[in-house]
């Protein structure tokens, strides 16, 4: 039973608790659905932001006040990703230290402010700066939200839920495409006003999310370790009443209990030792998956509009029509394949989705290089490729969030997201922007081959070293650092 002391754990108290087992024993309910909507909408916001950055590239180049070049577009997109990297690291550390709930309000507020400010940009540096802080808010969201969802959703649903939630990025993509179709139409809104209103649309959606999050509880798993057992027990009892109509009586169940030594924080030295010594192999797997998917996605998607406009002559106000089917394939992949990550297992599905994505990109890149695809054919090819690549990318976040101990979960997500995005994502858009500027299909094909090679290499690593975490409690996949024998 939970201890009665409710003060932070500064005295190395040991507690025996069944809270994790109680959360995992619950059936899926309206509570879990509400958690998914209120927290998972983060990826919708990111999808909206990334899509706006891509589809608005033509408008930014034509804007009388900005006059961006292809390099300027790529530089600004890289600034967004750089902000996401630094935001993930800083907010990830804070998420593990002061709690999940506080952070997902702070990061959302930063996103709201920065994306609204983007609409007021007056030049390259102001635009890139505001995009940097928008990315910082989104990067921080990733760590707090992934941690919270992992710790509230029952183990048997964890894989599918996480895959689909990350895939909801593409709902935001579709919304961004629709915004671009409407707001970039010169017959509706002027060329220098449409892209500004598009960014204001993101801020308005963020305000709705802020209200939805008011009732989301703090993670009981985080509370129990950080010295708030009474609060954790009250929250779990409230969840049980919401799900099954009453708080469960522990004496009527044989739930496994674990002993934990409560702590107020985890020293960075212990974090480093855990990640790079105790779980070195898992760290290498997570890094390989994150780097490959970051380069694959960011390099291709951030320059999606540039490829269509430079090589196929598609007008800026028509780009949105090509993104809609692309977004559909990206969302349907996680939705239809997500459950297989809980049934066939992580190792099989991660290997398959990464491998097939790389092979298909290499094949479509060859067709592109030889001029064998129309704009419609290129879009269909990308739609098929990312049907598999979308669950693959989502599985990278799932892997790094469930295979490390609770005390460092948010920081682990942040670290691998930051390193993966820093290596594979920040350089990708700028590199592809430069390749597209050459006007050579062969140069762009070389970039595609590099991305394909990264995905195939990650698939091989996953097949050899991936952890079978499907349907297992988080505490058995990675024992808490506070665990007491």
ChimeraX attribute file (.defattr): number of C-alpha atoms within 10 A of each C-alpha:
attribute: neighborCount
match mode: 1-to-1
recipient: residues
	/A:1	13
	/A:2	16
	/A:3	16
	/A:4	11
	/A:5	13
	/A:6	14
	/A:7	12
	/A:8	17
	/A:9	20
	/A:10	12
	/A:11	11
	/A:12	13
	/A:13	14
	/A:14	18
	/A:15	20
	/A:16	16
	/A:17	20
	/A:18	17
	/A:19	24
	/A:20	23
	/A:21	19
	/A:22	20
	/A:23	21
	/A:24	21
	/A:25	15
	/A:26	17
	/A:27	15
	/A:28	14
	/A:29	12
	/A:30	11
	/A:31	15
	/A:32	20
	/A:33	13
	/A:34	15
	/A:35	21
	/A:36	19
	/A:37	15
	/A:38	20
	/A:39	24
	/A:40	26
	/A:41	23
	/A:42	26
	/A:43	23
	/A:44	26
	/A:45	27
	/A:46	26
	/A:47	25
	/A:48	27
	/A:49	26
	/A:50	24
	/A:51	29
	/A:52	25
	/A:53	26
	/A:54	25
	/A:55	31
	/A:56	29
	/A:57	28
	/A:58	25
	/A:59	22
	/A:60	24
	/A:61	17
	/A:62	16
	/A:63	17
	/A:64	11
	/A:65	13
	/A:66	17
	/A:67	14
	/A:68	20
	/A:69	16
	/A:70	19
	/A:71	17
	/A:72	20
	/A:73	26
	/A:74	28
	/A:75	20
	/A:76	24
	/A:77	30
	/A:78	28
	/A:79	24
	/A:80	27
	/A:81	29
	/A:82	24
	/A:83	27
	/A:84	29
	/A:85	28
	/A:86	24
	/A:87	27
	/A:88	33
	/A:89	26
	/A:90	17
	/A:91	27
	/A:92	28
	/A:93	25
	/A:94	19
	/A:95	30
	/A:96	25
	/A:97	19
	/A:98	15
	/A:99	20
	/A:100	27
	/A:101	18
	/A:102	13
	/A:103	21
	/A:104	25
	/A:105	17
	/A:106	14
	/A:107	23
	/A:108	24
	/A:109	17
	/A:110	18
	/A:111	28
	/A:112	23
	/A:113	16
	/A:114	22
	/A:115	28
	/A:116	21
	/A:117	21
	/A:118	23
	/A:119	20
	/A:120	15
	/A:121	18
	/A:122	11
	/A:123	12
	/A:124	17
	/A:125	12
	/A:126	15
	/A:127	20
	/A:128	22
	/A:129	19
	/A:130	25
	/A:131	29
	/A:132	26
	/A:133	27
	/A:134	31
	/A:135	31
	/A:136	29
	/A:137	29
	/A:138	28
	/A:139	31
	/A:140	32
	/A:141	33
	/A:142	28
	/A:143	34
	/A:144	31
	/A:145	25
	/A:146	25
	/A:147	27
	/A:148	26
	/A:149	22
	/A:150	22
	/A:151	24
	/A:152	23
	/A:153	24
	/A:154	25
	/A:155	23
	/A:156	18
	/A:157	19
	/A:158	26
	/A:159	28
	/A:160	24
	/A:161	26
	/A:162	26
	/A:163	27
	/A:164	25
	/A:165	24
	/A:166	26
	/A:167	29
	/A:168	28
	/A:169	27
	/A:170	29
	/A:171	22
	/A:172	25
	/A:173	30
	/A:174	24
	/A:175	23
	/A:176	30
	/A:177	28
	/A:178	19
	/A:179	25
	/A:180	27
	/A:181	19
	/A:182	17
	/A:183	22
	/A:184	28
	/A:185	16
	/A:186	13
	/A:187	9
	/A:188	10
	/A:189	14
	/A:190	13
	/A:191	20
	/A:192	17
	/A:193	15
	/A:194	23
	/A:195	27
	/A:196	20
	/A:197	19
	/A:198	26
	/A:199	24
	/A:200	18
	/A:201	19
	/A:202	24
	/A:203	23
	/A:204	13
	/A:205	15
	/A:206	22
	/A:207	13
	/A:208	11
	/A:209	20
	/A:210	16
	/A:211	10
	/A:212	16
	/A:213	17
	/A:214	11
	/A:215	10
	/A:216	14
	/A:217	17
	/A:218	18
	/A:219	20
	/A:220	24
	/A:221	22
	/A:222	23
	/A:223	23
	/A:224	28
	/A:225	26
	/A:226	26
	/A:227	27
	/A:228	23
	/A:229	28
	/A:230	18
	/A:231	19
	/A:232	23
	/A:233	22
	/A:234	13
	/A:235	17
	/A:236	23
	/A:237	19
	/A:238	15
	/A:239	21
	/A:240	20
	/A:241	13
	/A:242	15
	/A:243	17
	/A:244	12
	/A:245	10
	/A:246	12
	/A:247	15
	/A:248	15
	/A:249	9
	/A:250	12
	/A:251	8
	/A:252	7
	/A:253	9
	/A:254	9
	/A:255	15
	/A:256	11
	/A:257	15
	/A:258	18
	/A:259	15
	/A:260	21
	/A:261	20
	/A:262	24
	/A:263	20
	/A:264	18
	/A:265	16
	/A:266	16
	/A:267	10
	/A:268	11
	/A:269	8
	/A:270	12
	/A:271	19
	/A:272	14
	/A:273	12
	/A:274	17
	/A:275	19
	/A:276	14
	/A:277	11
	/A:278	12
	/A:279	16
	/A:280	13
	/A:281	15
	/A:282	19
	/A:283	21
	/A:284	16
	/A:285	21
	/A:286	28
	/A:287	22
	/A:288	21
	/A:289	30
	/A:290	32
	/A:291	26
	/A:292	30
	/A:293	29
	/A:294	28
	/A:295	27
	/A:296	28
	/A:297	20
	/A:298	24
	/A:299	27
	/A:300	22
	/A:301	22
	/A:302	27
	/A:303	27
	/A:304	22
	/A:305	25
	/A:306	27
	/A:307	23
	/A:308	21
	/A:309	18
	/A:310	13
	/A:311	16
	/A:312	14
	/A:313	11
	/A:314	16
	/A:315	14
	/A:316	23
	/A:317	20
	/A:318	19
	/A:319	25
	/A:320	28
	/A:321	14
	/A:322	21
	/A:323	25
	/A:324	21
	/A:325	17
	/A:326	24
	/A:327	27
	/A:328	17
	/A:329	22
	/A:330	27
	/A:331	27
	/A:332	21
	/A:333	24
	/A:334	30
	/A:335	20
	/A:336	13
	/A:337	20
	/A:338	23
	/A:339	18
	/A:340	16
	/A:341	25
	/A:342	22
	/A:343	15
	/A:344	11
	/A:345	17
	/A:346	23
	/A:347	20
	/A:348	17
	/A:349	24
	/A:350	28
	/A:351	22
	/A:352	19
	/A:353	25
	/A:354	30
	/A:355	24
	/A:356	20
	/A:357	26
	/A:358	27
	/A:359	17
	/A:360	19
	/A:361	26
	/A:362	21
	/A:363	14
	/A:364	20
	/A:365	24
	/A:366	19
	/A:367	17
	/A:368	21
	/A:369	16
	/A:370	11
	/A:371	11
	/A:372	11
	/A:373	18
	/A:374	14
	/A:375	17
	/A:376	12
	/A:377	14
	/A:378	19
	/A:379	19
	/A:380	17
	/A:381	21
	/A:382	25
	/A:383	23
	/A:384	18
	/A:385	23
	/A:386	28
	/A:387	25
	/A:388	27
	/A:389	31
	/A:390	31
	/A:391	30
	/A:392	33
	/A:393	26
	/A:394	26
	/A:395	31
	/A:396	26
	/A:397	23
	/A:398	24
	/A:399	25
	/A:400	26
	/A:401	28
	/A:402	27
	/A:403	24
	/A:404	26
	/A:405	23
	/A:406	25
	/A:407	23
	/A:408	28
	/A:409	28
	/A:410	32
	/A:411	28
	/A:412	30
	/A:413	29
	/A:414	32
	/A:415	24
	/A:416	26
	/A:417	30
	/A:418	28
	/A:419	19
	/A:420	23
	/A:421	26
	/A:422	21
	/A:423	17
	/A:424	23
	/A:425	31
	/A:426	28
	/A:427	21
	/A:428	28
	/A:429	28
	/A:430	25
	/A:431	20
	/A:432	27
	/A:433	24
	/A:434	16
	/A:435	18
	/A:436	22
	/A:437	17
	/A:438	12
	/A:439	13
	/A:440	12
	/A:441	18
	/A:442	17
	/A:443	16
	/A:444	22
	/A:445	21
	/A:446	17
	/A:447	21
	/A:448	23
	/A:449	19
	/A:450	16
	/A:451	26
	/A:452	27
	/A:453	19
	/A:454	22
	/A:455	32
	/A:456	21
	/A:457	17
	/A:458	25
	/A:459	29
	/A:460	16
	/A:461	19
	/A:462	24
	/A:463	16
	/A:464	11
	/A:465	13
	/A:466	21
	/A:467	18
	/A:468	16
	/A:469	23
	/A:470	23
	/A:471	18
	/A:472	17
	/A:473	20
	/A:474	25
	/A:475	19
	/A:476	11
	/A:477	17
	/A:478	16
	/A:479	17
	/A:480	21
	/A:481	21
	/A:482	19
	/A:483	16
	/A:484	13
	/A:485	6
